[in-house]
Amino acid sequence: MDVAAIATAMAAAKAGQTQSMLAAKMMKMNLDAQAAIVQVLDAAQANIDTLANVAPGVGQNLDISV
């Protein structure tokens, strides 16, 4: 085998390894983001549940101007 061919093959292997590492990192980040979204949705549902038994009209005339 030619030395240049071996060097090219090694460079391609290194590039493939880097791409695989980046893909794995991106997949982990995606899973972390999905878990965070689930937590936000769970918290929102808990807040809605606590407001479900509030009397009608509460907060209707709330003035939030500064």
Secondary structure, 3 states (H helix, E strand, C coil): CCHHHHHHHHHHHHHHHHHHHHHHHHHHHHHHHHHHHHHHHHHHHHHHHHHCCCCCCCCCCCCCCC
